[in-house]
């Protein structure tokens, strides 16, 4: 997602920023142009939102990084000092690349695997009562399936605080699935390597809740993995 968002935002800035500034009579940027830039960014965010109709926060993080950079650069200009629009655009694009690298860096040392989960897993009520979006459910089910079938710990990396990270505690307690923002993925993974394997971890829980028992029964039926110790 970050690559697609980066390309769209980069192309949008290159195509629109300078013409929009010139349309507003701005050829040199001064500390008096903040309100105009704010309006331009507001409109560009709306347009980019149409081009990238996704709930992911990656898009917003990239746009936010650029907008904050431009605002700070303009506010730092002294009275009577100006900078060419092309210079501001070039430095803004450099900042965009830095923001992209910051988002992607945690993924570079984490293995990613695509897996199609069993329909019984994607349709289980335990997930549906926590997560509304069907795509999110499918992705989470894929992670859960891989984790227990391969008996290897998985980190579900996302920036979606509203729908997924807000349910981090429940997803761990029921499915032993660790969700994390990219910036903390490695820290979470390092902690999880101190545990036994996922199956052993689940089997050795002191006691099971009704939801854990329900998941255990489904895991054995749909994945062929016995995770409830009886």
C-alpha positions in Angstrom: 0.0 0.0 0.0 2.8 2.5 0.8 4.3 2.2 -2.7 0.9 2.9 -4.4 0.2 5.8 -2.0 3.7 7.2 -2.5 3.4 7.1 -6.3 -0.1 8.8 -6.3 0.9 11.5 -3.8 4.2 12.2 -5.6 2.5 12.5 -9.0 -0.2 14.7 -7.5 2.3 17.1 -6.0 4.4 17.3 -9.1 1.3 18.0 -11.3 -0.7 20.3 -9.1 1.3 22.2 -6.5 3.1 24.7 -8.7 0.1 25.4 -11.0 -2.2 25.9 -8.0 0.2 28.3 -6.4 0.7 30.2 -9.6 -3.1 30.3 -10.0 -3.2 32.1 -6.6 -0.5 34.5 -7.8 2.3 32.9 -5.9 5.6 32.4 -7.6 7.8 32.8 -4.6 6.9 31.3 -1.2 6.9 33.6 1.9 5.7 33.3 5.4 2.5 35.0 4.3 1.4 32.1 2.1 0.4 29.7 4.9 -3.4 30.0 4.5 -3.2 29.5 0.8 -1.0 26.4 1.1 -3.4 25.0 3.8 -6.3 25.4 1.3 -4.3 23.7 -1.4 -3.4 20.8 0.8 -7.0 20.4 1.9 -8.1 20.1 -1.7 -5.3 17.8 -2.6 -6.1 15.5 0.3 -9.7 15.3 -0.9 -8.5 14.4 -4.4 -6.0 11.9 -3.3 -8.7 10.3 -1.1 -10.7 9.7 -4.3 -7.7 8.2 -6.0 -6.8 6.0 -3.1 -10.2 5.1 -1.6 -8.8 3.0 1.3 -9.2 3.0 5.0 -5.4 2.5 5.5 -3.6 5.2 7.5 -0.6 5.0 5.2 -2.0 7.5 2.8 -2.8 9.9 5.6 0.6 9.5 7.2 2.4 10.3 4.0 0.2 13.4 3.2 0.5 14.5 6.8 4.3 14.3 6.7 4.4 16.5 3.6 1.9 19.0 4.9 3.7 19.3 8.3 7.1 19.8 6.5 5.7 22.5 4.2 4.0 24.3 7.1 7.2 24.2 9.2 9.3 25.4 6.3 7.0 28.3 5.6 6.7 29.3 9.3 10.5 29.3 9.6 10.9 32.0 6.9 11.7 35.4 8.1 9.8 38.5 7.0 11.0 39.5 3.6 12.6 36.2 2.8 11.2 34.0 0.0 12.0 30.6 -1.7 11.2 29.5 -5.2 8.2 27.1 -5.5 10.4 24.6 -7.3 12.8 24.5 -4.3 9.9 23.9 -1.9 8.5 21.1 -4.1 11.9 19.4 -4.4 12.4 19.4 -0.7 8.8 18.3 -0.1 9.3 15.3 -2.4 12.5 14.4 -0.5 10.5 14.5 2.8 7.9 12.3 1.2 10.6 9.7 0.4 11.8 9.9 4.0 8.3 9.3 5.2 7.8 6.3 2.9 11.1 4.8 4.1 10.1 5.2 7.7 6.8 3.4 7.1 8.4 0.6 5.0 11.5 0.0 7.1 9.9 -2.3 9.7 8.6 -4.6 6.9 12.1 -5.2 5.4 13.2 -7.7 8.0 9.8 -9.4 8.4 8.8 -12.2 6.1 5.4 -11.8 4.4 3.3 -14.8 3.3 0.1 -15.0 1.3 -2.3 -17.7 2.4 -6.0 -18.4 1.6 -7.8 -19.3 4.9 -10.6 -21.9 5.1 -14.1 -20.4 4.8 -14.9 -21.7 8.3 -12.2 -19.4 9.7 -13.2 -16.3 7.7 -16.9 -16.8 8.6 -16.4 -17.5 12.3 -18.6 -15.4 14.6 -15.7 -14.7 17.0 -14.0 -12.6 14.3 -17.2 -11.0 13.0 -18.2 -9.6 16.4 -14.8 -7.8 16.6 -14.2 -6.8 13.0 -16.7 -5.3 10.6 -14.8 -5.0 7.3 -14.8 -8.3 5.3 -11.3 -7.7 3.9 -9.9 -7.1 7.3 -11.5 -10.4 8.5 -10.0 -12.3 5.6 -6.5 -10.8 6.3 -6.8 -11.6 10.0 -8.0 -15.1 9.3 -5.1 -15.7 6.9 -2.7 -14.7 9.7 -4.4 -16.9 12.3 -4.4 -19.9 9.9 -0.8 -19.6 9.0 0.3 -19.1 12.6 -1.3 -22.3 13.9 -0.9 -24.5 10.8 2.8 -23.6 10.6 3.1 -23.3 14.4 5.1 -20.1 13.9 4.4 -16.7 15.5 2.9 -14.1 13.2 2.8 -10.3 13.6 -0.2 -8.7 11.9 1.1 -5.3 10.9 -1.3 -2.5 10.3 -1.8 1.2 10.8 -5.6 0.8 11.2 -6.1 2.0 14.8 -9.8 2.5 14.6 -10.9 -1.0 13.3 -8.0 -3.4 14.2 -5.5 -2.0 16.7 -8.4 -0.9 19.0 -9.2 -4.7 19.2 -5.5 -5.7 19.8 -6.2 -7.0 23.3 -9.2 -9.2 22.2 -7.4 -10.5 19.1 -4.5 -11.6 21.3 -6.6 -13.1 24.1 -8.9 -15.2 21.8 -6.6 -16.0 18.9 -3.1 -15.4 20.3 -2.6 -13.1 17.3 -0.4 -10.1 17.9 -1.4 -6.9 16.0 1.1 -4.0 15.8 1.8 -0.7 14.1 4.8 -1.0 11.7 7.0 1.1 14.0 6.7 -1.4 16.9 6.5 -4.7 14.9 10.1 -5.8 15.6 9.7 -5.0 19.3 6.6 -7.2 19.5 8.2 -10.0 17.5 11.3 -10.0 19.8 9.0 -10.4 22.8 7.0 -13.2 21.1 10.2 -15.2 20.4 10.5 -15.7 24.1 7.3 -17.7 24.1 7.0 -21.3 23.1 5.4 -22.0 19.7 1.9 -20.8 19.2 0.3 -24.2 19.6 2.2 -24.9 22.8 1.5 -21.5 24.1 -2.2 -22.0 23.6 -2.2 -25.5 25.0 -0.5 -24.3 28.2 -2.9 -21.5 29.1 -4.0 -21.8 32.8 -7.7 -21.9 31.9 -9.8 -21.3 28.8 -12.5 -18.8 28.3 -15.7 -19.7 26.4 -14.4 -17.9 23.3 -11.0 -19.6 23.5 -12.7 -23.0 23.7 -14.9 -22.1 20.7 -11.8 -21.1 18.7 -10.0 -24.2 19.8 -12.8 -26.4 18.5 -12.9 -24.5 15.2 -9.1 -24.6 14.8 -9.1 -28.4 15.1 -12.0 -28.8 12.7 -11.0 -26.3 10.1 -7.2 -26.3 10.3 -6.5 -29.8 11.7 -4.6 -28.3 14.6 -5.4 -29.3 18.2 -4.7 -26.2 20.4 -6.9 -26.9 23.4 -5.3 -29.3 25.8 -7.8 -31.6 27.4 
